[in-house]
Amino acid sequence: MRFWVPILAMVLAGTALLGCADAKDVAGPESAQEKSDQQVRKMKIRVTIEGKAITATLVDNETSRDFVSLLPLTLTLKDYAATEKISDLPRRLSTKNAPSGCDSSVGDITYYSPWGNLAIFYNDFGYSNGLIKLGSLDGGIEKLGSIKGDFEAVFESIE
C-alpha cells in the first residue's frame, strides 16, 4: 500500500504541472457551473401601478422572453380568488421547453397557459398545472394586494 502513495503523488504532481492552458483543455474552457451561471441572465422590468414603479426580475426562459417582446404593455388587472391579479394578454406566449406547472409564491409573475393570461400572486396558492413562472416582483407586493377593483398596470423593459 505504501508503494502506491508515492506513485499517486507523482501522478497528481504531473497533472498539476501540465499548465493552466493544458488543464483548461482537459477540463474544458469553463466548468459546467460557470457555463450555467453565465446562461442564467436576469431580465429586469418595471411595473407601474397607480404612479408607483415596482421592479421585477424575470427568469430566462422562452415564455418570459416572449412576454418581454410584448413590452411596453398596459394591462388592466383584476382580482382573482383573493389570491392573484390577472389580465388577458394581447396574444398567447410561447410555452416551448416550459415545465408542466409550478408552485406559485407571493410576488410571482406567472403565465397561465390554459387561459393565456398573466397572473401576479399576492397570496400563496400552491402548485398549478399550466402555470409558468416568468419572474418575481422585487418588492411592493403589499401595494398590489391592497388595491380594490380593476386597475391599470404598465409593464416596461429596463435596459
C-alpha positions as a Markdown table, in Angstrom:
| # | Residue | x | y | z |
|---|---|---|---|---|
| 1 | Met | 0.0 | 0.0 | 0.0 |
| 2 | Arg | 2.8 | 2.4 | 0.9 |
| 3 | Phe | 4.2 | 1.7 | -2.6 |
| 4 | Trp | 1.2 | 3.3 | -4.3 |
| 5 | Val | 1.3 | 6.5 | -2.3 |
| 6 | Pro | 4.4 | 7.9 | -3.9 |
| 7 | Ile | 3.2 | 6.9 | -7.3 |
| 8 | Leu | -0.1 | 8.6 | -6.7 |
| 9 | Ala | 1.7 | 11.7 | -5.5 |
| 10 | Met | 3.8 | 11.8 | -8.7 |
| 11 | Val | 0.7 | 11.4 | -10.9 |
| 12 | Leu | -1.0 | 14.2 | -9.2 |
| 13 | Ala | 2.1 | 16.4 | -9.3 |
| 14 | Gly | 2.5 | 15.7 | -13.0 |
| 15 | Thr | -1.1 | 16.6 | -13.6 |
| 16 | Ala | -0.6 | 19.9 | -11.8 |
| 17 | Leu | 2.5 | 20.6 | -13.9 |
| 18 | Leu | 0.5 | 20.4 | -17.2 |
| 19 | Gly | 0.0 | 24.2 | -17.0 |
| 20 | Cys | -3.1 | 26.3 | -17.0 |
| 21 | Ala | -3.8 | 26.1 | -20.7 |
| 22 | Asp | -3.5 | 22.4 | -20.9 |
| 23 | Ala | -5.5 | 21.9 | -17.7 |
| 24 | Lys | -8.3 | 24.1 | -19.1 |
| 25 | Asp | -8.2 | 22.0 | -22.3 |
| 26 | Val | -8.6 | 18.8 | -20.3 |
| 27 | Ala | -11.5 | 20.2 | -18.2 |
| 28 | Gly | -12.9 | 22.4 | -20.9 |
| 29 | Pro | -12.7 | 26.2 | -21.1 |
| 30 | Glu | -15.2 | 26.6 | -18.2 |
| 31 | Ser | -16.7 | 24.4 | -15.6 |
| 32 | Ala | -20.4 | 23.3 | -16.1 |
| 33 | Gln | -21.4 | 25.6 | -13.2 |
| 34 | Glu | -19.6 | 28.6 | -14.8 |
| 35 | Lys | -21.4 | 28.0 | -18.0 |
| 36 | Ser | -24.7 | 27.6 | -16.2 |
| 37 | Asp | -24.2 | 30.8 | -14.3 |
| 38 | Gln | -23.4 | 32.7 | -17.5 |
| 39 | Gln | -26.5 | 31.3 | -19.2 |
| 40 | Val | -28.8 | 32.5 | -16.4 |
| 41 | Arg | -29.5 | 36.0 | -17.4 |
| 42 | Lys | -31.6 | 38.2 | -15.3 |
| 43 | Met | -34.1 | 40.3 | -17.1 |
| 44 | Lys | -35.4 | 43.4 | -15.3 |
| 45 | Ile | -38.8 | 45.0 | -15.9 |
| 46 | Arg | -40.7 | 47.9 | -14.3 |
| 47 | Val | -44.3 | 47.6 | -13.3 |
| 48 | Thr | -46.0 | 50.9 | -12.7 |
| 49 | Ile | -49.2 | 50.8 | -10.7 |
| 50 | Glu | -51.1 | 54.0 | -9.7 |
| 51 | Gly | -48.0 | 56.0 | -10.4 |
| 52 | Lys | -45.7 | 53.8 | -8.3 |
| 53 | Ala | -42.9 | 51.9 | -10.0 |
| 54 | Ile | -42.1 | 48.4 | -8.8 |
| 55 | Thr | -39.2 | 46.5 | -10.3 |
| 56 | Ala | -39.3 | 42.8 | -11.1 |
| 57 | Thr | -36.7 | 40.2 | -12.1 |
| 58 | Leu | -37.7 | 37.7 | -14.8 |
| 59 | Val | -36.2 | 34.3 | -15.2 |
| 60 | Asp | -34.6 | 33.5 | -18.5 |
| 61 | Asn | -36.9 | 31.1 | -20.3 |
| 62 | Glu | -38.8 | 31.1 | -23.6 |
| 63 | Thr | -42.0 | 32.2 | -22.0 |
| 64 | Ser | -40.6 | 35.2 | -20.2 |
| 65 | Arg | -38.6 | 36.3 | -23.3 |
| 66 | Asp | -41.8 | 36.1 | -25.3 |
| 67 | Phe | -43.5 | 38.3 | -22.7 |
| 68 | Val | -40.7 | 40.8 | -22.8 |
| 69 | Ser | -41.2 | 41.0 | -26.6 |
| 70 | Leu | -44.6 | 42.5 | -25.9 |
| 71 | Leu | -43.3 | 45.4 | -23.8 |
| 72 | Pro | -44.2 | 48.1 | -23.2 |
| 73 | Leu | -47.6 | 46.9 | -22.4 |
| 74 | Thr | -50.5 | 48.4 | -20.5 |
| 75 | Leu | -52.8 | 45.8 | -18.9 |
| 76 | Thr | -56.0 | 46.0 | -16.8 |
| 77 | Leu | -55.5 | 43.8 | -13.8 |
| 78 | Lys | -58.4 | 42.4 | -11.8 |
| 79 | Asp | -58.6 | 40.3 | -8.7 |
| 80 | Tyr | -59.0 | 36.6 | -8.9 |
| 81 | Ala | -59.8 | 34.4 | -5.9 |
| 82 | Ala | -58.4 | 36.9 | -3.4 |
| 83 | Thr | -55.0 | 35.4 | -4.4 |
| 84 | Glu | -53.8 | 37.0 | -7.6 |
| 85 | Lys | -54.2 | 39.8 | -10.0 |
| 86 | Ile | -54.8 | 38.7 | -13.6 |
| 87 | Ser | -55.1 | 40.1 | -17.1 |
| 88 | Asp | -55.5 | 38.8 | -20.6 |
| 89 | Leu | -52.5 | 39.3 | -22.8 |
| 90 | Pro | -52.7 | 40.5 | -26.4 |
| 91 | Arg | -51.7 | 37.0 | -27.6 |
| 92 | Arg | -50.6 | 33.7 | -26.2 |
| 93 | Leu | -47.0 | 33.3 | -25.2 |
| 94 | Ser | -44.6 | 30.6 | -26.2 |
| 95 | Thr | -44.5 | 27.6 | -23.8 |
| 96 | Lys | -41.6 | 25.9 | -25.6 |
| 97 | Asn | -39.5 | 24.0 | -23.0 |
| 98 | Ala | -41.8 | 25.1 | -20.2 |
| 99 | Pro | -42.4 | 22.9 | -17.2 |
| 100 | Ser | -45.9 | 21.3 | -16.9 |
| 101 | Gly | -46.7 | 23.6 | -13.9 |
| 102 | Cys | -45.3 | 25.4 | -10.9 |
| 103 | Asp | -45.8 | 26.1 | -7.3 |
| 104 | Ser | -46.6 | 29.9 | -7.0 |
| 105 | Ser | -45.4 | 32.1 | -4.2 |
| 106 | Val | -46.2 | 35.6 | -3.1 |
| 107 | Gly | -44.8 | 38.1 | -5.6 |
| 108 | Asp | -44.5 | 35.6 | -8.5 |
| 109 | Ile | -45.3 | 36.9 | -12.0 |
| 110 | Thr | -46.7 | 33.9 | -14.0 |
| 111 | Tyr | -48.3 | 32.9 | -17.2 |
| 112 | Tyr | -51.3 | 30.6 | -17.0 |
| 113 | Ser | -51.1 | 28.8 | -20.4 |
| 114 | Pro | -54.6 | 27.2 | -20.4 |
| 115 | Trp | -56.2 | 30.7 | -20.3 |
| 116 | Gly | -53.4 | 32.6 | -21.9 |
| 117 | Asn | -53.3 | 35.2 | -19.1 |
| 118 | Leu | -50.8 | 36.9 | -16.9 |
| 119 | Ala | -51.1 | 36.3 | -13.1 |
| 120 | Ile | -49.3 | 38.1 | -10.3 |
| 121 | Phe | -49.7 | 36.4 | -6.9 |
| 122 | Tyr | -50.2 | 38.4 | -3.7 |
| 123 | Asn | -51.1 | 35.3 | -1.7 |
| 124 | Asp | -49.8 | 31.8 | -1.8 |
| 125 | Phe | -51.8 | 29.4 | -3.9 |
| 126 | Gly | -49.7 | 26.2 | -4.4 |
| 127 | Tyr | -49.0 | 24.0 | -7.4 |
| 128 | Ser | -51.0 | 24.5 | -10.6 |
| 129 | Asn | -50.7 | 22.7 | -13.9 |
| 130 | Gly | -50.1 | 25.0 | -16.8 |
| 131 | Leu | -48.7 | 27.8 | -14.7 |
| 132 | Ile | -45.3 | 29.0 | -15.9 |
| 133 | Lys | -43.2 | 31.3 | -13.7 |
| 134 | Leu | -42.0 | 34.4 | -15.6 |
| 135 | Gly | -40.3 | 36.0 | -12.6 |
| 136 | Ser | -41.0 | 37.8 | -9.3 |
| 137 | Leu | -41.7 | 41.3 | -8.1 |
| 138 | Asp | -38.6 | 42.7 | -6.2 |
| 139 | Gly | -40.9 | 44.4 | -3.7 |
| 140 | Gly | -44.2 | 46.3 | -3.4 |
| 141 | Ile | -46.4 | 43.2 | -3.2 |
| 142 | Glu | -48.4 | 44.7 | -0.3 |
| 143 | Lys | -49.5 | 47.6 | -2.6 |
| 144 | Leu | -50.7 | 45.1 | -5.2 |
| 145 | Gly | -52.8 | 43.1 | -2.8 |
| 146 | Ser | -54.4 | 46.2 | -1.3 |
| 147 | Ile | -55.8 | 47.6 | -4.5 |
| 148 | Lys | -59.6 | 47.0 | -4.8 |
| 149 | Gly | -61.3 | 46.7 | -8.2 |
| 150 | Asp | -59.7 | 46.7 | -11.6 |
| 151 | Phe | -56.7 | 48.9 | -12.3 |
| 152 | Glu | -54.1 | 49.6 | -15.0 |
| 153 | Ala | -50.5 | 48.5 | -14.8 |
| 154 | Val | -47.8 | 49.4 | -17.2 |
| 155 | Phe | -45.1 | 46.9 | -17.9 |
| 156 | Glu | -41.8 | 48.1 | -19.3 |
| 157 | Ser | -38.4 | 46.6 | -20.0 |
| 158 | Ile | -35.4 | 48.0 | -18.1 |
| 159 | Glu | -32.2 | 48.1 | -20.0 |
